[in-house]
Structures are given as C-alpha cells and as structure tokens.
Amino acid sequence: MNERYSLFRSPSGGVMTSEVGAITGELELHSAIDEDGALRLRVRYAGADEWYTVEGGPYRLHDPRDHEVLHEILVAMVDRPSA
C-alpha cells in the first residue's frame, strides 16, 4: 500500500468527515491507495490519535502512480486562504 501524510490548516468551512461532521484547525491528511486502485482519505487533528474518513467517495484511481500527485493537489486545495 502506498501512503502519504501532510499537515495543513483547514479551509474556513473545515473538512467534512463521515464520523463527526466538519473539523477545523491544524489538520493532517492521510491518503492511501491499495494495489487495486482504491483510494482512502482520512483526516485528523494534528498530533491526535483518532482518524476520520473524509466524506465522499468511494474513490478509485485508474493508475496508482497518480496517487502522489493527487495527494499534493488535495493538500493545495484545502490549505489555502478563503476567497
């Protein structure tokens, strides 16, 4: 399994999770892709133990090599000032 982690500051509305709704503040994104192309996105408060599933999906990549680029795009999209 290929995994990536990144710290970021949430957008003004937070990041919506399946378990607890929106979370805000300093967060960490974890993305993992299985060999079959299934992509899992989880988020947690920076330094916390508990991970939450990012709402949406299921996600599937047709080419697992796209995982690294997609992870960086996701972090860039959520780690930016409000419009």
GROMACS elastic network, one bead per residue, 0.5 to 0.9 nm:
[ bonds ]
;  ai    aj funct       b0    kb
    1    32     6  0.66771   500
    1    33     6  0.58760   500
    1    34     6  0.50040   500
    1    35     6  0.64281   500
    2    31     6  0.83061   500
    2    32     6  0.55266   500
    2    33     6  0.54447   500
    2    34     6  0.68452   500
    2    35     6  0.83085   500
    2    64     6  0.85326   500
    2    67     6  0.79770   500
    2    68     6  0.87930   500
    3    30     6  0.71006   500
    3    31     6  0.56961   500
    3    33     6  0.66777   500
    3    67     6  0.85871   500
    3    68     6  0.86119   500
    4    29     6  0.79665   500
    4    30     6  0.57066   500
    4    31     6  0.53311   500
    4    32     6  0.64640   500
    4    67     6  0.86126   500
    4    68     6  0.73574   500
    4    71     6  0.71219   500
    5    28     6  0.67516   500
    5    29     6  0.55471   500
    5    31     6  0.66423   500
    5    32     6  0.89705   500
    5    71     6  0.84339   500
    6    27     6  0.83865   500
    6    28     6  0.54602   500
    6    29     6  0.52805   500
    6    30     6  0.68414   500
    6    31     6  0.89934   500
    6    71     6  0.85479   500
    6    72     6  0.85028   500
    6    75     6  0.71682   500
    7    26     6  0.71774   500
    7    27     6  0.57231   500
    7    29     6  0.63966   500
    7    46     6  0.69757   500
    7    75     6  0.82051   500
    7    79     6  0.89030   500
    8    25     6  0.83846   500
    8    26     6  0.59141   500
    8    27     6  0.54408   500
    8    28     6  0.61402   500
    8    29     6  0.76612   500
    8    46     6  0.85471   500
    8    75     6  0.69528   500
    8    76     6  0.87372   500
    8    78     6  0.75568   500
    8    79     6  0.54731   500
    8    80     6  0.89149   500
    9    14     6  0.89166   500
    9    24     6  0.76545   500
    9    25     6  0.55598   500
    9    27     6  0.59147   500
    9    28     6  0.84542   500
    9    78     6  0.75295   500
    9    79     6  0.54855   500
    9    80     6  0.78732   500
   10    13     6  0.76465   500
   10    14     6  0.52123   500
   10    15     6  0.65372   500
   10    23     6  0.78533   500
   10    24     6  0.53095   500
   10    25     6  0.53638   500
   10    26     6  0.63982   500
   10    27     6  0.65469   500
   10    78     6  0.60597   500
   10    79     6  0.60720   500
   10    80     6  0.80936   500
   11    14     6  0.51897   500
   11    15     6  0.72685   500
   11    24     6  0.74217   500
   11    25     6  0.82743   500
   11    77     6  0.87526   500
   11    78     6  0.56318   500
   11    79     6  0.64027   500
   11    80     6  0.66563   500
   11    81     6  0.69116   500
   11    82     6  0.66039   500
   12    15     6  0.89014   500
   12    24     6  0.76007   500
   12    25     6  0.89257   500
   12    81     6  0.80900   500
   12    82     6  0.63648   500
   13    16     6  0.83588   500
   13    22     6  0.72473   500
   13    23     6  0.82798   500
   13    24     6  0.73466   500
   14    22     6  0.52559   500
   14    23     6  0.51186   500
   14    25     6  0.75387   500
   14    78     6  0.86184   500
   15    21     6  0.79464   500
   15    22     6  0.50662   500
   15    23     6  0.54299   500
   15    24     6  0.65849   500
   15    43     6  0.81249   500
   15    54     6  0.72141   500
   15    55     6  0.83344   500
   15    78     6  0.80275   500
   16    19     6  0.89037   500
   16    20     6  0.80219   500
   16    21     6  0.51957   500
   16    23     6  0.65461   500
   16    53     6  0.85898   500
   16    54     6  0.60954   500
   16    55     6  0.56600   500
   16    56     6  0.88416   500
   17    20     6  0.58886   500
   17    22     6  0.58280   500
   17    23     6  0.73778   500
   17    42     6  0.83114   500
   17    43     6  0.79543   500
   17    52     6  0.60242   500
   17    53     6  0.54077   500
   17    56     6  0.85040   500
   18    21     6  0.61434   500
   18    22     6  0.87400   500
   18    52     6  0.70659   500
   18    53     6  0.56807   500
   18    54     6  0.63133   500
   18    55     6  0.50006   500
   18    56     6  0.81393   500
   19    52     6  0.63075   500
   19    53     6  0.69301   500
   19    54     6  0.87747   500
   19    55     6  0.85772   500
   20    23     6  0.76377   500
   20    52     6  0.77115   500
   21    55     6  0.85135   500
   23    27     6  0.83512   500
   23    43     6  0.88008   500
   23    44     6  0.82131   500
   23    45     6  0.78906   500
   24    27     6  0.72547   500
   24    45     6  0.79882   500
   25    45     6  0.73234   500
   25    46     6  0.84976   500
   26    44     6  0.87584   500
   26    45     6  0.61051   500
   26    46     6  0.56041   500
   27    43     6  0.67056   500
   27    44     6  0.55879   500
   27    47     6  0.83577   500
   28    42     6  0.83493   500
   28    43     6  0.55293   500
   28    44     6  0.54173   500
   28    45     6  0.62111   500
   28    46     6  0.53155   500
   28    47     6  0.81183   500
   29    41     6  0.72036   500
   29    42     6  0.59411   500
   29    44     6  0.69021   500
   29    71     6  0.86424   500
   29    74     6  0.88950   500
   29    75     6  0.75297   500
   30    40     6  0.80178   500
   30    41     6  0.58589   500
   30    42     6  0.51170   500
   30    43     6  0.60456   500
   30    44     6  0.84173   500
   30    51     6  0.87251   500
   30    71     6  0.85621   500
   31    39     6  0.69881   500
   31    40     6  0.55982   500
   31    42     6  0.64052   500
   31    43     6  0.86883   500
   31    67     6  0.82030   500
   31    71     6  0.66847   500
   32    38     6  0.81816   500
   32    39     6  0.57233   500
   32    40     6  0.52224   500
   32    41     6  0.67444   500
   32    42     6  0.87010   500
   32    67     6  0.79357   500
   33    36     6  0.79271   500
   33    37     6  0.58775   500
   33    38     6  0.54770   500
   33    40     6  0.62907   500
   33    41     6  0.89788   500
   33    60     6  0.83862   500
   33    61     6  0.81521   500
   33    64     6  0.69483   500
   33    67     6  0.69529   500
   34    37     6  0.54084   500
   34    38     6  0.53243   500
   34    39     6  0.66606   500
   34    40     6  0.83660   500
   34    64     6  0.80772   500
   35    38     6  0.74067   500
   35    64     6  0.73071   500
   36    60     6  0.83297   500
   36    61     6  0.85206   500
   36    62     6  0.87095   500
   36    64     6  0.81480   500
   37    59     6  0.83693   500
   37    60     6  0.52435   500
   37    62     6  0.62008   500
   37    63     6  0.68844   500
   37    64     6  0.56970   500
   38    58     6  0.76835   500
   38    59     6  0.60871   500
   38    61     6  0.65378   500
   38    64     6  0.87662   500
   39    57     6  0.86396   500
   39    58     6  0.74971   500
   39    59     6  0.52312   500
   39    60     6  0.54205   500
   39    61     6  0.67948   500
   39    64     6  0.89563   500
   39    67     6  0.81809   500
   40    53     6  0.79082   500
   40    54     6  0.83576   500
   40    57     6  0.85422   500
   40    58     6  0.79288   500
   40    59     6  0.71253   500
   40    60     6  0.87473   500
   41    52     6  0.85645   500
   41    53     6  0.61354   500
   41    54     6  0.55694   500
   41    55     6  0.85466   500
   41    57     6  0.89780   500
   41    59     6  0.87529   500
   42    51     6  0.60484   500
   42    52     6  0.53017   500
   42    54     6  0.52939   500
   42    55     6  0.89354   500
   43    46     6  0.88596   500
   43    50     6  0.86982   500
   43    51     6  0.55613   500
   43    52     6  0.52817   500
   43    53     6  0.64549   500
   43    54     6  0.64568   500
   44    47     6  0.79180   500
   44    48     6  0.64431   500
   44    49     6  0.76206   500
   44    50     6  0.62991   500
   44    52     6  0.60738   500
   44    53     6  0.89043   500
   45    48     6  0.53685   500
   45    49     6  0.82431   500
   45    50     6  0.80341   500
   45    51     6  0.80624   500
   46    49     6  0.88110   500
   48    51     6  0.79630   500
   52    55     6  0.89091   500
   53    56     6  0.87111   500
   54    57     6  0.84459   500
   56    59     6  0.80133   500
   57    60     6  0.82981   500
   60    63     6  0.88782   500
   60    64     6  0.89329   500
   61    64     6  0.59386   500
   61    65     6  0.86659   500
   61    66     6  0.71824   500
   61    67     6  0.75484   500
   62    65     6  0.89064   500
   62    66     6  0.82822   500
   63    66     6  0.58161   500
   63    67     6  0.79896   500
   64    67     6  0.56491   500
   64    68     6  0.86704   500
   65    68     6  0.69015   500
   65    69     6  0.81914   500
   66    69     6  0.55252   500
   66    70     6  0.60626   500
   66    71     6  0.86261   500
   67    70     6  0.51071   500
   67    71     6  0.60621   500
   67    72     6  0.87144   500
   68    71     6  0.52286   500
   68    72     6  0.64674   500
   68    73     6  0.88114   500
   69    72     6  0.52516   500
   69    73     6  0.62817   500
   69    74     6  0.87315   500
   70    73     6  0.50391   500
   70    74     6  0.61498   500
   70    75     6  0.86857   500
   71    74     6  0.51693   500
   71    75     6  0.63273   500
   71    76     6  0.86657   500
   72    75     6  0.52245   500
   72    76     6  0.61650   500
   72    77     6  0.86389   500
   73    76     6  0.50713   500
   73    77     6  0.61452   500
   73    78     6  0.88167   500
   74    77     6  0.51240   500
   74    78     6  0.64065   500
   74    79     6  0.84828   500
   75    78     6  0.53631   500
   75    79     6  0.57669   500
   75    80     6  0.88108   500
   76    79     6  0.52350   500
   76    80     6  0.66901   500
   77    80     6  0.64444   500
   78    81     6  0.87179   500
   80    83     6  0.88423   500
